């Protein structure tokens, strides 16, 4: 069994994506893979968070983690 702990801070104090009770948010995760075919760094896991609003065009990066194979 493998246990992985990852933590990131939600924007809770200010800004357009601050956490507000009663609002809906979109959360996304990307992974560059172990052998990316572009110029991305291998093994990067990124978490994004955005207020669910039709006028929003970009997600805010919450945290990134470098993943390694063991």
C-alpha positions in Angstrom: 0.0 0.0 0.0 1.2 3.5 -0.9 0.0 6.6 0.9 0.5 10.0 -0.7 -0.2 13.3 1.0 -0.4 16.5 -1.0 -1.5 19.8 0.4 -2.2 23.2 -1.1 -3.8 26.4 0.2 -7.2 27.6 -1.1 -7.4 31.3 -1.7 -9.4 32.2 1.3 -8.6 35.9 2.1 -9.0 37.9 -1.2 -9.1 37.8 -4.9 -11.6 36.6 -7.5 -11.2 33.0 -6.5 -11.3 33.3 -2.8 -13.3 30.5 -1.1 -16.8 31.7 -0.4 -19.5 29.5 1.2 -22.4 28.8 -1.1 -20.4 29.2 -4.3 -19.4 26.5 -6.8 -15.8 26.0 -8.0 -14.1 24.1 -10.7 -11.1 22.0 -9.7 -8.7 20.6 -12.3 -5.5 18.5 -12.2 -2.9 18.1 -14.9 0.1 15.8 -15.1 2.9 16.3 -17.6 3.7 12.6 -17.7 6.9 10.7 -17.3 8.2 11.4 -20.9 6.5 14.6 -22.2 6.9 15.2 -26.0 7.0 18.9 -25.6 9.2 21.1 -23.5 7.4 20.5 -20.3 9.3 19.2 -17.3 8.5 15.5 -16.6 6.5 14.4 -13.6 4.8 17.6 -12.6 1.3 17.3 -11.1 -0.6 20.7 -10.9 -3.8 21.5 -9.2 -6.0 24.4 -10.3 -9.1 26.1 -8.8 -11.5 28.6 -10.3 -14.9 30.1 -9.3 -17.5 28.5 -11.5 -18.5 31.6 -13.5 -19.0 31.9 -17.3 -16.9 35.0 -17.5 -13.8 33.3 -16.1 -11.3 32.3 -18.8 -8.3 31.1 -16.7 -7.8 28.8 -13.8 -5.6 29.8 -10.8 -2.8 27.5 -9.9 -3.1 26.2 -6.3 0.0 23.9 -6.1 2.4 21.8 -8.1 4.2 18.7 -7.0 7.2 16.9 -8.6 6.3 13.2 -8.9 9.0 10.6 -9.0 8.9 7.0 -9.8 10.0 4.7 -7.0 
